[in-house]
Amino acid sequence: MKMKRNVFVLPVLGLLFILCQGCLEDKEENPAPESPSITVESGEDIPVFETAGSTASLTFTATSDWTVSVDDAASSWLSVSPASGEAGTHTLSLVTVANESYDERNASVTITSGNAKKTLTVTQKQKDALILTSNKVEVDTEGGDFSIKLQANVEVTYEIEDGAQTWLTPVSRSRGLTSSVLAFHAEANEASEARQAVIKLAGGNGLTEEVTVYQIGIGPALVLSQSEYIVSSAGETIQVELRSNTAYEIEMPGVDWLRENSSRSLSTYTHYFIVDPNETYDAREAVIRFVDKENGLKDSVNIVQVQKDAIVLAKNKYEVSGAGETLNFSIQTNVDFTVSTNVDWITQTNTRGLVEYPLSFNITPNENDNSRTGIITITAANNKQEITVEQTGKVDLKDVEREALIEFYKATGGDNWGNNTN
């Protein structure tokens, strides 16, 4: 009985063995698919962009189709291309616009391939800043401590001008600053005259600012912070600041384009003046005087306004003969200018003169039957004037000579000549 049982079991075991062997062979012939992967080249640095904006590249390898995306918060200043691709090695182009903010900014760039993801963080530097709450400090005769408040995202150093270091000193001796408040001390001014000094502040990337320190003397004083203002032709409102320990009057010049803005809120020593637009072609200037008649003190501010730039033409269009000729015309301008043409058959033949500029151009003969048009462009700063030159088609010189003879015949009474045959 036992023997029969063994005879039955052995065939079953053999069958199971054969089936298992077949499964193993199937697995070897059909291995499981490889999982997608993303590899960034080992030598690639994570991009750090300059403030002005720039372009960088990033190379990676994906084992299957892929896409790339930028987080929504950075989409306005960072773009990446191409946005997708097939398996293989690819190079992304990353482009940033200028960072006008005073903070560094970051963005996440995510590469996705199947269920694999690779996220890289790129950085763009901030716009460096050195901002002062005021460029002027006023100190009494007795002297004392004062502070300069600033905002900066760079390291700041300071320097007191030579000649003032005997009476103007820093409270903190450290030159490398991290605080937003700089403290200084001014000694008492025992002289009758006022005095002033400049403290220069310097930050990274060439940022500089200046603070002027004014200190009144023991005698009456009238000190202006600036003696001259240059104003554009568009006009503007200027701010004039002075320091005084006595009463003074303002004497306005007798011009109609400069006046005090009395409606604006004023401090005791700050005055605003309105300069109207200059519609003339000449620069103009005027002097505002501040006078203390009681103590015989006076100071003045010179206002210089530049002219309205212009190019004035006699006419904007000339018609010339198809035979070619010399074209002469003049312009009036108060600025430097350049001359160009858009065709090669008009060439300038002389240089400019002074104030009124005679220009001369050579017009070559037109060898075509059709008329043609060229433009002469005169450019100076933001001004541009165009002159159109139209030339008739090809001219037969024999016809020109014949027409000239006919005109001469008529002008001299040819019908009355003794011999008027030709």
C-alpha positions as CSV (number, residue, x, y, z in Angstrom):
1,M,0.0,0.0,0.0
2,K,2.8,2.3,0.8
3,M,4.5,1.5,-2.5
4,K,1.4,2.6,-4.4
5,R,1.3,5.8,-2.6
6,N,4.9,6.7,-3.5
7,V,4.3,5.8,-7.1
8,F,1.5,8.3,-7.3
9,V,3.4,11.1,-5.5
10,L,6.5,11.0,-7.7
11,P,4.8,11.9,-11.0
12,V,3.1,14.8,-9.3
13,L,6.3,16.2,-8.0
14,G,7.9,15.9,-11.4
15,L,5.1,17.8,-13.0
16,L,5.4,20.6,-10.4
17,F,9.2,20.9,-11.0
18,I,8.6,21.3,-14.8
19,L,6.1,24.0,-14.2
20,C,8.3,25.9,-11.9
21,Q,11.2,25.7,-14.3
22,G,9.0,27.2,-17.0
23,C,8.1,30.1,-14.8
24,L,11.7,30.9,-14.1
25,E,12.5,30.9,-17.8
26,D,9.6,33.3,-18.5
27,K,10.9,35.7,-15.9
28,E,14.4,35.6,-17.4
29,E,13.0,36.2,-20.9
30,N,10.6,39.1,-19.7
31,P,12.4,41.1,-17.0
32,A,10.5,43.8,-15.1
33,P,10.7,47.2,-16.8
34,E,13.4,49.6,-15.4
35,S,12.1,52.5,-13.2
36,P,12.5,56.0,-14.8
37,S,15.4,58.0,-13.5
38,I,16.8,61.6,-13.8
39,T,20.5,62.4,-13.5
40,V,22.0,65.9,-13.5
41,E,25.6,65.9,-14.7
42,S,27.9,65.9,-11.7
43,G,29.9,68.9,-13.0
44,E,26.9,71.1,-13.3
45,D,26.6,74.0,-10.7
46,I,23.1,75.1,-9.6
47,P,22.7,78.5,-11.4
48,V,23.1,81.7,-9.5
49,F,21.9,84.6,-11.6
50,E,23.2,88.2,-11.6
51,T,20.8,91.1,-10.6
52,A,20.7,92.3,-14.2
53,G,19.3,89.1,-15.5
54,S,21.1,86.5,-17.6
55,T,20.9,83.0,-19.2
56,A,22.3,79.7,-17.8
57,S,22.2,76.1,-19.0
58,L,21.6,72.9,-17.1
59,T,22.3,69.4,-18.6
60,F,20.6,66.2,-17.4
61,T,19.8,62.7,-18.5
62,A,16.3,61.1,-18.3
63,T,15.6,57.4,-19.1
64,S,12.1,58.2,-20.4
65,D,10.0,61.1,-21.6
66,W,10.2,64.1,-19.4
67,T,8.7,67.5,-18.6
68,V,10.1,70.6,-16.7
69,S,8.2,73.2,-14.8
70,V,8.8,76.4,-12.7
71,D,6.9,77.2,-9.5
72,D,4.1,79.7,-10.1
73,A,5.7,82.3,-7.8
74,A,8.7,82.6,-10.1
75,S,7.1,82.3,-13.5
76,S,7.1,86.1,-14.0
77,W,10.9,86.3,-13.8
78,L,12.2,82.8,-14.7
79,S,11.6,80.9,-17.9
80,V,12.9,77.4,-18.9
81,S,13.1,75.8,-22.4
82,P,12.5,73.3,-23.8
83,A,9.5,72.3,-21.7
84,S,9.6,68.6,-22.5
85,G,11.4,65.9,-24.4
86,E,12.1,62.2,-24.9
87,A,14.6,59.9,-23.1
88,G,18.2,60.9,-23.5
89,T,20.6,63.7,-22.5
90,H,19.3,67.3,-22.8
91,T,20.3,70.8,-21.9
92,L,17.9,73.3,-20.5
93,S,18.1,77.0,-21.1
94,L,17.2,79.1,-18.0
95,V,16.5,82.8,-18.5
96,T,15.9,85.5,-15.9
97,V,14.8,89.1,-16.1
98,A,16.4,91.9,-14.0
99,N,15.7,91.8,-10.3
100,E,14.6,95.3,-9.3
101,S,13.8,94.3,-5.7
102,Y,16.2,94.6,-2.8
103,D,15.8,91.0,-1.8
104,E,17.4,87.8,-3.2
105,R,14.9,85.5,-4.8
106,N,14.7,81.8,-5.4
107,A,12.8,79.5,-7.7
108,S,12.2,75.7,-7.9
109,V,12.8,74.0,-11.3
110,T,11.3,70.5,-11.3
111,I,12.1,67.8,-13.9
112,T,9.6,65.0,-14.0
113,S,10.0,61.6,-15.8
114,G,7.4,59.0,-15.0
115,N,7.2,58.7,-11.3
116,A,10.8,60.2,-10.9
117,K,11.2,63.9,-10.0
118,K,14.3,66.1,-9.6
119,T,13.9,69.5,-8.1
120,L,16.6,72.2,-8.3
121,T,16.6,75.6,-6.6
122,V,18.0,78.5,-8.6
123,T,18.9,81.9,-7.1
124,Q,19.0,85.4,-8.4
125,K,20.9,88.1,-6.5
126,Q,19.1,91.2,-5.1
127,K,19.5,94.8,-6.2
128,D,22.0,96.3,-3.8
129,A,20.8,99.3,-2.0
130,L,22.2,102.1,0.2
131,I,19.3,104.4,1.1
132,L,19.6,107.4,3.5
133,T,16.7,109.0,5.2
134,S,18.4,112.4,4.7
135,N,21.6,113.7,3.1
136,K,21.8,116.7,5.5
137,V,22.5,117.0,9.2
138,E,22.3,120.3,11.1
139,V,24.3,120.7,14.3
140,D,24.0,123.6,16.8
141,T,27.0,125.7,17.8
142,E,27.4,123.7,21.0
143,G,27.9,120.5,19.1
144,G,26.9,117.0,20.3
145,D,26.0,113.6,19.1
146,F,23.9,112.9,16.0
147,S,23.0,109.8,14.0
148,I,22.6,108.9,10.3
149,K,19.9,106.5,9.6
150,L,20.2,104.2,6.5
151,Q,18.8,101.1,4.9
152,A,21.2,98.8,3.2
153,N,21.5,95.2,2.2
154,V,25.3,95.4,1.7
155,E,28.1,96.1,4.1
156,V,28.7,99.8,4.5
157,T,31.8,101.7,5.3
158,Y,32.2,105.5,6.0
159,E,34.9,108.1,5.6
160,I,35.0,111.7,7.1
161,E,36.6,114.2,4.8
162,D,40.1,115.5,5.5
163,G,40.1,118.7,7.5
164,A,37.0,117.8,9.5
165,Q,38.3,114.9,11.5
166,T,39.4,117.2,14.3
167,W,35.9,118.3,15.1
168,L,33.8,115.4,13.6
169,T,34.3,111.9,14.9
170,P,32.5,108.6,15.0
171,V,31.0,107.4,18.2
172,S,31.7,103.8,17.2
173,R,35.2,103.2,15.9
174,S,34.3,100.2,13.7
175,R,34.5,100.8,10.0
176,G,32.6,97.7,9.0
177,L,29.0,98.4,9.8
178,T,26.0,96.1,10.3
179,S,23.7,98.6,12.1
180,S,21.2,100.7,10.3
181,V,22.2,103.7,12.5
182,L,25.6,105.4,12.4
183,A,26.5,107.6,15.3
184,F,28.9,110.6,15.2
185,H,29.9,113.4,17.5
186,A,30.5,117.1,16.6
187,E,32.7,119.3,18.8
188,A,31.5,122.8,19.7
189,N,32.1,125.4,17.1
190,E,33.8,128.4,18.8
191,A,34.4,130.3,15.6
192,S,32.0,133.0,14.3
193,E,31.7,131.4,10.9
194,A,29.7,128.3,10.2
195,R,31.4,125.1,9.0
196,Q,30.5,122.0,7.2
197,A,31.9,118.6,6.4
198,V,31.0,115.6,4.2
199,I,30.7,112.0,5.4
200,K,31.0,109.5,2.5
201,L,29.3,106.2,2.7
202,A,30.2,103.3,0.5
203,G,28.5,99.9,-0.1
204,G,29.0,97.0,-2.4
205,N,29.0,97.2,-6.2
206,G,30.1,100.9,-6.2
207,L,27.1,102.2,-4.2
208,T,27.9,105.6,-2.6
209,E,26.1,108.3,-0.7
210,E,27.2,111.5,0.9
211,V,25.9,113.2,4.0
212,T,26.7,116.9,4.6
213,V,27.0,118.1,8.2
214,Y,26.3,121.8,8.8
215,Q,27.3,123.5,12.0
216,I,26.5,127.1,12.9
217,G,29.2,129.3,14.4
218,I,28.7,131.6,17.4
219,G,28.0,134.6,15.1
220,P,25.0,135.1,12.8
221,A,25.1,132.7,9.8
222,L,23.3,132.1,6.5
223,V,24.5,128.9,4.8
224,L,23.0,127.3,1.7
225,S,23.3,123.6,1.1
226,Q,23.7,124.0,-2.7
227,S,24.8,127.0,-4.8
228,E,23.6,125.9,-8.2
229,Y,20.8,123.9,-9.7
230,I,20.8,122.6,-13.3
231,V,17.2,122.2,-14.6
232,S,16.0,120.4,-17.7
233,S,14.1,122.1,-20.4
234,A,10.9,120.3,-19.2
235,G,11.0,122.3,-16.0
236,E,10.6,121.1,-12.4
237,T,10.2,122.1,-8.8
238,I,13.6,122.5,-7.0
239,Q,14.1,122.3,-3.2
240,V,16.5,124.8,-1.7
241,E,17.8,124.2,1.9
242,L,19.7,126.5,4.1
243,R,20.8,126.9,7.7
244,S,20.5,130.2,9.5
245,N,20.3,131.5,13.1
246,T,19.0,134.9,12.0
247,A,16.1,136.3,10.1
248,Y,16.5,136.6,6.3
249,E,14.5,137.7,3.2
250,I,14.2,136.1,-0.3
251,E,14.9,138.3,-3.3
252,M,13.5,136.8,-6.5
253,P,14.9,137.6,-9.9
254,G,12.8,139.6,-12.3
255,V,11.9,136.7,-14.6
256,D,8.5,135.2,-15.4
257,W,9.6,131.5,-15.6
258,L,10.8,131.2,-11.9
259,R,8.6,131.6,-8.8
260,E,8.4,130.4,-5.2
261,N,5.9,127.7,-4.4
262,S,4.3,129.3,-1.4
263,S,1.4,126.8,-1.3
264,R,3.7,123.9,-0.4
265,S,4.2,122.9,3.2
266,L,7.6,124.3,4.2
267,S,10.0,123.9,7.1
268,T,11.8,126.9,8.5
269,Y,14.9,126.5,6.3
270,T,13.4,124.7,3.2
271,H,12.0,126.5,0.2
272,Y,10.5,125.3,-3.0
273,F,10.7,127.1,-6.4
274,I,8.9,126.2,-9.6
275,V,10.8,126.4,-12.9
276,D,8.6,126.5,-15.9
277,P,9.4,124.6,-19.1
278,N,11.8,126.3,-21.4
279,E,10.2,126.6,-24.9
280,T,13.0,128.7,-26.3
281,Y,16.1,127.5,-28.1
282,D,18.5,129.2,-25.7
283,A,19.6,128.3,-22.2
284,R,18.6,130.7,-19.4
285,E,19.6,131.4,-15.9
286,A,18.5,133.4,-12.9
287,V,19.8,134.1,-9.3
288,I,17.7,133.8,-6.1
289,R,19.2,135.8,-3.2
290,F,18.8,135.2,0.5
291,V,19.6,138.4,2.5
292,D,20.0,139.2,6.2
293,K,20.0,143.0,6.0
294,E,20.5,143.5,9.7
295,N,23.8,141.6,9.9
296,G,24.9,142.2,6.3
297,L,24.7,138.5,5.3
298,K,23.7,137.2,2.0
299,D,24.0,134.1,-0.1
300,S,22.6,133.1,-3.5
301,V,21.5,130.2,-5.6
302,N,22.1,130.1,-9.4
303,I,19.4,128.4,-11.4
304,V,20.5,127.3,-14.9
305,Q,17.9,125.8,-17.3
306,V,19.0,124.2,-20.5
307,Q,17.4,125.1,-23.9
308,K,14.8,123.2,-25.8
309,D,16.7,121.1,-28.3
310,A,15.6,121.5,-31.9
311,I,16.4,120.9,-35.6
312,V,14.6,123.4,-37.9
313,L,14.3,122.8,-41.6
314,A,13.2,125.2,-44.4
315,K,11.2,122.4,-46.1
316,N,10.8,118.7,-45.8
317,K,10.7,117.7,-49.5
318,Y,12.8,118.4,-52.6
319,E,12.3,117.4,-56.2
320,V,15.4,117.0,-58.3
321,S,16.2,116.3,-62.0
322,G,16.8,112.8,-63.2
323,A,20.0,114.1,-64.7
324,G,21.5,114.5,-61.2
325,E,22.5,117.7,-59.5
326,T,23.8,119.2,-56.3
327,L,21.1,119.8,-53.6
328,N,21.8,122.6,-51.1
329,F,19.8,123.5,-48.0
330,S,20.4,124.8,-44.5
331,I,19.2,123.8,-41.1
332,Q,19.1,125.6,-37.8
333,T,19.9,123.6,-34.6
334,N,21.4,124.1,-31.1
335,V,22.6,120.5,-30.7
336,D,25.2,118.2,-32.3
337,F,23.7,116.1,-35.1
338,T,24.4,113.4,-37.6
339,V,23.3,113.1,-41.2
340,S,22.5,109.8,-43.0
341,T,20.6,108.7,-46.1
342,N,18.7,105.5,-46.9
343,V,20.0,105.2,-50.5
344,D,23.4,105.1,-52.1
345,W,22.6,107.7,-54.8
346,I,22.5,110.6,-52.4
347,T,25.9,111.5,-50.8
348,Q,26.9,114.4,-48.6
349,T,29.6,116.6,-50.1
350,N,30.7,118.9,-47.2
351,T,30.8,119.3,-43.5
352,R,28.6,121.3,-41.2
353,G,29.1,125.0,-40.4
354,L,28.3,126.9,-37.3
355,V,24.8,127.8,-35.9
356,E,23.3,127.6,-39.4
357,Y,24.5,124.5,-41.1
358,P,24.6,124.5,-44.9
359,L,24.4,120.9,-46.2
360,S,25.2,119.8,-49.7
361,F,24.4,116.5,-51.4
362,N,25.4,115.0,-54.7
363,I,22.5,113.4,-56.7
364,T,23.7,110.9,-59.3
365,P,21.9,110.6,-62.6
366,N,18.9,108.2,-62.7
367,E,19.6,105.6,-65.3
368,N,16.1,104.1,-65.0
369,D,13.0,105.3,-66.7
370,N,11.1,105.2,-63.3
371,S,11.3,107.9,-60.8
372,R,12.9,107.1,-57.4
373,T,12.7,108.4,-53.8
374,G,15.3,108.8,-51.1
375,I,15.2,110.1,-47.5
376,I,17.9,112.2,-45.8
377,T,17.7,111.8,-42.0
378,I,19.2,114.4,-39.6
379,T,19.5,113.2,-36.0
380,A,20.5,115.0,-32.9
381,A,20.0,113.6,-29.4
382,N,16.2,112.9,-29.2
383,N,15.4,114.9,-32.3
384,K,15.0,113.6,-35.8
385,Q,14.1,115.2,-39.1
386,E,13.6,113.6,-42.4
387,I,13.8,115.1,-45.9
388,T,12.3,113.3,-48.9
389,V,14.1,113.6,-52.2
390,E,12.2,112.6,-55.4
391,Q,14.1,112.2,-58.6
392,T,12.5,111.9,-62.0
393,G,13.3,109.0,-64.4
394,K,16.1,108.8,-67.0
395,V,16.6,112.0,-68.9
396,D,17.8,112.2,-72.5
397,L,20.5,114.9,-72.5
398,K,19.8,115.8,-76.2
399,D,16.2,116.6,-75.2
400,V,17.5,118.7,-72.3
401,E,19.8,120.7,-74.6
402,R,17.0,121.1,-77.2
403,E,14.6,122.4,-74.4
404,A,17.3,124.8,-73.2
405,L,17.8,126.2,-76.7
406,I,14.1,126.7,-77.2
407,E,13.9,128.6,-73.9
408,F,16.8,130.7,-74.9
409,Y,15.2,131.4,-78.3
410,K,12.0,132.5,-76.7
411,A,13.7,134.7,-74.1
412,T,15.8,136.6,-76.7
413,G,13.0,137.1,-79.3
414,G,14.1,134.5,-81.7
415,D,11.3,135.2,-84.1
416,N,12.8,138.6,-84.8
417,W,16.3,137.2,-85.5
418,G,17.7,137.9,-89.0
419,N,18.6,134.2,-89.2
420,N,16.4,132.0,-87.0
421,T,16.9,128.6,-88.8
422,N,18.8,125.8,-87.3
